[in-house]
Amino acid sequence: MREFAVAKPLSGAAEPEISVNRLIVLGLITRLVTDTAVQLFFPFLPVIAEGLRTTSVAVGRLVSLRSAMGLLSPAFGALADQRGYRFTMRLGLLLGALGYLVVGLSTNLWLAAVGMIIGGLGTFAFVPTLQAYLSARLPFNRRARGLGTLEYAWALAGIIGLYLVGLLIDAYGWRLPLFLLSGLMLVAFVGYGRLPGVRQPGGETAVPLRFSWQTVQAFFDLGHNRRSAWAVLLVAACNMLAAMNIFISYGTWLAREYGLGAVALGTVALILGVADLGGSVLMSLLGDKMGLRRGVMIGTFLAVVGYGLLPLLNQGLVLAVVGLIVSRFAFEFSVVGVIALVSEQAPAHRGKMMTLAAAAALLGSSTAGFTGPWVYETYGVPGLSLISATIMGLTLVLLFFFVRDRAEERLFDK
């Protein structure tokens, strides 16, 4: 991949220049750490529940609590617009390091809940701000390629991160991986202090950090393309709700119905990480050419098929994993396209849009943390399948009738 551009510092005096390619590599490595921390609870939910002497349903609620912290990420978006992306990214990394350290030290659900709250605030402040930071340097016709490359981290977290976590848990217990991830986030916090600042487009329209009714109205004003912008945010929420409804329960499902232990669950996570990587790579290579909206619609349709087939494929371990592979590929293909779509719906409010999208997605995953384990316990795989496939079918309708590729298209319609 050739270098897209050079990041321009705010003042030429003390801040270094750095190529966007190097920023993407740095972001990819950091996201590998944060995404491993986020995904760790999916395949190893029963192992962590046993360590905390509680149930998978209870730990699933902790995951929902962590995800719910993402609803506050728009506040970090406003902070990023005022204080800068670099400041907000470092704050997120520091909070993430503290939160996952507390979870690793937990001896009961209450202390683990505190850690999940802090870790959720940090992780979900960092990721959308990093996306906005890179979006400011990427032209729209290369947005899927650049952001899609960054999203390889989610897949690599499954291929590398979760597989290693499975080995560490088997050898040393479930706490050690959390301590290591916390330490790596702290290292990143120090390293990100050397990044250059950036001038945000439309910075003069940023929302002041003081509370008033006018401030609230201004914050949720997404400009002339507001209908499409809000529709894309709803797509992000639905996509995450449908996916996490299944993925938060697949560790419990495979452990209970097929007897998989920590190492085997880590191996399945590796396989699903390869599927994630395939979806990310394909969207990053083809998304700009086929059109982001069209690409997301294709991924959404494939997700409807993948989720719908899960009960039919749950006839043996291999077929069940095949169904999960199709579902994960479709999910990641869609997610990368949605992120790129969000980035150009309201360019003057990019930091705010990216954090609103994170909040919308986390609202979906928070809901799934409550619904997924309960639905599996009550209705099994058919219940998970029906809910997720139906949500994605409605998402396809939303994409077809309400979403545009970018804000400028509306200007041409006038």
Order of alpha helices (4+ residues) and beta strands (2+ residues): beta-beta-alpha-alpha-alpha-alpha-alpha-alpha-alpha-alpha-alpha-alpha-alpha-alpha-alpha-alpha-alpha-alpha-alpha-alpha
